[in-house]
Amino acid sequence: MSDNKNSYNHGLSDAPKKGERIVSAMAEYISAVGFGDGDKLPAEKELCEILGVGRRSLREALIAMQTLGLLQARHGTGWYVRKFDPANCLGFLSVLLRDFTEKDLFKIMEVRCIIEPKAARLATANITKEGISKLADIVKALKDCAAANDHAGWRRYDKQFHDRLIQECGNAILTMLYLILDGLLQSFFWLVPENNLQQLLCIHENIFEKVKAGDANAADELIRKHLESSMENIQKHNPNGIKKLP
């Protein structure tokens, strides 16, 4: 952390809507000073002076950043910086989008068809040994579920499979977009053909092998075809429509 915490030039005085920029200014200040995970911020009074804002506006900005998972309030000691973790920081956005926007499963799947093939391609280059091991364990669990025709277990491990690929892609922006989409996806329920798990298992095994072998083109194409096929199956086997979970 640098020593220029009191000399930061926030530029808020030139902002036409200062209140709307306080969160942005706080983020810029934290970055400019070099605060890292676990570092304590100056007292609120000092922050007000540094940013040139009122106590109430500052407190609203701090609470907003706490909601985003960027800051942590510790009773009696003040505010601390937290490392940005998309999985923890963006989960609430899915809830808001789910409840306050139109929900359309097929629009969500269309975006997944754009994002996940690219993520699989990147994962072939960036996946760690731990990632390969975890994917192998997930594929084994999927195999057990397919053998037992365990649809509930399949849904759980299928989600873990796609989650792990995203985590291994090495692109935080793709990860954030996926997490939001996945949160929306969980608000739907649809039927899966009873005899389809063995076929799906082969697809997941092939994807895993291509990622493990570093075959980016094949991994990209397999994921794309898998998601497109899933959309077709959902339409085919749910004649009464897709159930939106409350």
Phi, psi and omega per residue, in radians:
M1 nan 2.332 -3.100
S2 -1.432 3.057 -3.066
D3 -1.724 0.248 -3.022
N4 -1.770 0.548 -3.059
K5 -1.174 -0.425 -3.134
N6 -1.720 -0.083 -3.113
S7 -1.878 0.220 -3.089
Y8 -1.194 2.293 3.111
N9 -1.723 1.796 -3.009
H10 -1.431 -0.481 3.116
G11 1.262 0.273 -3.104
L12 -1.224 -0.428 -3.097
S13 -1.121 -0.386 -3.133
D14 -1.623 -0.017 -3.061
A15 -1.464 2.239 3.133
P16 -1.132 -0.491 3.125
K17 -2.237 1.352 -3.015
K18 -0.996 -0.716 -3.098
G19 -1.028 -0.618 -3.104
E20 -1.330 -0.216 -3.073
R21 -1.847 0.025 -3.065
I22 -1.139 -0.735 3.125
V23 -1.067 -0.788 3.111
S24 -1.071 -0.744 -3.136
A25 -1.131 -0.665 3.101
M26 -1.096 -0.761 3.138
A27 -1.111 -0.727 3.121
E28 -1.133 -0.688 3.122
Y29 -1.105 -0.817 3.134
I30 -1.035 -0.734 3.133
S31 -1.204 -0.770 -3.089
A32 -1.126 -0.680 -3.134
V33 -1.318 -0.530 3.135
G34 1.668 0.439 3.065
F35 -1.110 2.413 3.118
G36 -2.079 -3.111 -3.109
D37 -0.964 2.138 3.102
G38 1.605 -0.143 3.134
D39 -1.263 2.490 3.132
K40 -1.510 2.327 3.076
L41 -1.383 2.773 3.020
P42 -1.023 2.851 3.120
A43 -1.058 2.741 -3.075
E44 -1.026 -0.682 3.129
K45 -1.055 -0.731 3.133
E46 -1.197 -0.680 3.102
L47 -1.099 -0.676 3.094
C48 -1.040 -0.730 3.139
E49 -1.199 -0.731 -3.119
I50 -1.109 -0.769 -3.076
L51 -1.578 -0.225 3.138
G52 1.211 0.710 -3.113
V53 -2.242 2.886 3.116
G54 -1.378 2.831 -3.084
R55 -1.100 -0.730 -3.108
R56 -1.147 -0.782 3.137
S57 -1.113 -0.699 3.121
L58 -1.101 -0.798 -3.116
R59 -1.061 -0.693 3.095
E60 -1.084 -0.697 3.127
A61 -1.165 -0.721 3.141
L62 -1.118 -0.719 3.134
I63 -1.170 -0.681 3.100
A64 -1.072 -0.731 -3.135
M65 -1.250 -0.513 3.043
Q66 -1.164 -0.709 3.101
T67 -1.067 -0.640 3.123
L68 -1.330 -0.134 3.138
G69 1.466 0.263 -3.095
L70 -1.606 -0.402 3.137
L71 -2.305 2.770 3.083
Q72 -2.316 2.283 3.080
A73 -1.650 2.225 3.090
R74 -1.991 2.085 -3.033
H75 -0.964 2.186 3.060
G76 1.484 -0.162 -3.108
T77 -2.107 -0.441 3.090
G78 2.149 -2.705 -3.051
W79 -1.901 2.441 -3.098
Y80 -2.252 2.552 3.128
V81 -1.356 2.453 3.065
R82 -2.056 2.559 3.076
K83 -1.195 2.342 -3.121
F84 -1.222 2.144 3.104
D85 -2.212 1.862 -3.074
P86 -0.917 -0.689 -3.093
A87 -1.072 -0.635 -3.123
N88 -1.587 -0.515 -2.998
C89 -1.518 -0.434 -2.995
L90 -1.942 0.009 -3.108
G91 -1.021 -0.641 -3.094
F92 -1.192 -0.407 3.128
L93 -1.117 -0.657 3.122
S94 -1.069 -0.694 3.133
V95 -1.119 -0.770 3.138
L96 -1.122 -0.799 3.141
L97 -1.135 -0.654 -3.137
R98 -1.113 -0.698 -3.031
D99 -1.590 -0.366 -3.032
F100 -2.070 0.099 3.088
T101 -2.310 2.880 3.097
E102 -1.153 2.333 3.133
K103 -1.781 2.146 3.136
D104 -2.395 1.873 -3.064
L105 -0.985 -0.728 -3.035
F106 -1.283 -0.503 3.026
K107 -1.183 -0.689 3.085
I108 -1.088 -0.784 -3.137
M109 -1.146 -0.608 3.097
E110 -1.058 -0.723 3.133
V111 -1.232 -0.639 3.066
R112 -1.047 -0.647 3.133
C113 -1.131 -0.381 3.087
I114 -1.502 -0.766 -3.004
I115 -1.373 -0.847 -2.953
E116 -1.224 -0.635 3.053
P117 -1.051 -0.693 3.089
K118 -1.134 -0.706 3.120
A119 -1.110 -0.719 3.113
A120 -1.114 -0.685 3.104
R121 -1.071 -0.790 -3.137
L122 -1.187 -0.624 -3.120
A123 -1.097 -0.568 3.131
T124 -1.091 -0.488 -3.139
A125 -1.594 -0.475 -2.974
N126 -1.951 -0.127 -3.028
I127 -1.088 2.434 3.140
T128 -1.576 2.929 3.053
K129 -1.060 -0.680 3.096
E130 -1.112 -0.698 3.129
G131 -1.098 -0.745 3.103
I132 -1.086 -0.752 3.140
S133 -1.095 -0.752 -3.129
K134 -1.187 -0.705 3.083
L135 -1.080 -0.708 3.115
A136 -1.066 -0.721 3.119
D137 -1.131 -0.686 -3.141
I138 -1.160 -0.740 3.118
V139 -1.077 -0.694 3.091
K140 -1.082 -0.734 3.118
A141 -1.141 -0.665 3.084
L142 -1.097 -0.682 3.126
K143 -1.088 -0.750 3.123
D144 -1.116 -0.710 3.138
C145 -1.135 -0.715 3.135
A146 -1.120 -0.718 -3.136
A147 -1.131 -0.608 -3.118
A148 -1.621 0.009 -3.070
N149 0.932 0.716 -3.098
D150 -1.596 1.658 -3.068
H151 -1.254 -0.642 3.126
A152 -1.128 -0.782 3.097
G153 -1.126 -0.676 3.127
W154 -1.037 -0.804 -3.135
R155 -1.020 -0.718 -3.107
R156 -1.131 -0.844 -3.084
Y157 -1.358 -0.485 3.043
D158 -1.089 -0.747 3.082
K159 -1.078 -0.746 3.128
Q160 -1.094 -0.634 3.130
F161 -1.079 -0.880 -3.128
H162 -1.187 -0.674 3.091
D163 -1.034 -0.778 -3.099
R164 -1.129 -0.714 3.096
L165 -1.024 -0.756 3.131
I166 -1.126 -0.758 -3.127
Q167 -1.082 -0.495 -3.086
E168 -1.612 -0.011 -3.048
C169 -1.302 -0.406 3.103
G170 1.389 0.236 3.132
N171 -2.145 1.888 -3.048
A172 -1.146 -0.555 -3.128
I173 -1.193 -0.793 3.073
L174 -1.038 -0.715 3.135
T175 -1.061 -0.769 -3.135
M176 -1.097 -0.794 3.140
L177 -1.081 -0.744 -3.138
Y178 -1.093 -0.757 -3.103
L179 -1.077 -0.681 3.102
I180 -1.150 -0.807 3.128
L181 -1.081 -0.741 -3.111
D182 -1.125 -0.680 3.088
G183 -1.065 -0.680 3.088
L184 -1.178 -0.684 -3.098
L185 -1.088 -0.585 -3.102
Q186 -1.215 -0.143 3.120
S187 -1.526 0.071 3.125
F188 -2.044 2.711 3.011
F189 -2.358 2.361 3.083
W190 -2.502 2.756 -3.125
L191 -1.415 2.509 3.043
V192 -1.941 2.348 3.140
P193 -0.916 2.363 -3.053
E194 -1.037 -0.572 -3.056
N195 -1.752 0.349 -2.976
N196 -1.731 -0.159 -2.992
L197 -1.192 -0.662 3.134
Q198 -1.120 -0.692 3.099
Q199 -1.131 -0.748 3.111
L200 -1.137 -0.628 3.106
L201 -1.045 -0.792 3.130
C202 -1.038 -0.688 3.124
I203 -1.102 -0.822 -3.118
H204 -1.165 -0.657 3.084
E205 -1.100 -0.723 3.130
N206 -1.146 -0.735 3.110
I207 -1.060 -0.815 3.135
F208 -1.019 -0.795 -3.112
E209 -1.115 -0.664 3.135
K210 -1.211 -0.695 3.088
V211 -1.124 -0.796 3.140
K212 -1.055 -0.641 -3.118
A213 -1.451 -0.131 -3.139
G214 1.360 0.383 -3.136
D215 -1.561 1.527 -3.026
A216 -1.123 -0.740 -3.109
N217 -1.084 -0.774 -3.125
A218 -1.182 -0.717 3.131
A219 -1.094 -0.765 3.099
D220 -0.995 -0.901 -3.071
E221 -1.161 -0.696 -3.132
L222 -1.138 -0.763 3.110
I223 -1.101 -0.758 -3.129
R224 -1.048 -0.856 -3.128
K225 -1.131 -0.646 3.134
H226 -1.081 -0.813 -3.117
L227 -1.203 -0.696 3.102
E228 -1.126 -0.697 3.094
S229 -1.154 -0.649 3.107
S230 -1.077 -0.728 3.107
M231 -1.068 -0.740 3.135
E232 -1.128 -0.740 3.141
N233 -1.158 -0.656 3.125
I234 -1.091 -0.769 3.123
Q235 -1.139 -0.691 -3.059
K236 -1.236 -0.706 -2.983
H237 -1.765 0.163 3.101
N238 -2.252 1.144 -3.060
P239 -1.104 -0.404 -3.124
N240 -1.621 0.155 3.103
G241 1.710 2.962 -3.126
I242 -1.610 2.331 3.126
K243 -1.431 2.250 3.050
K244 -1.673 2.065 -3.105
L245 -1.265 2.510 -3.136
P246 -1.219 nan nan
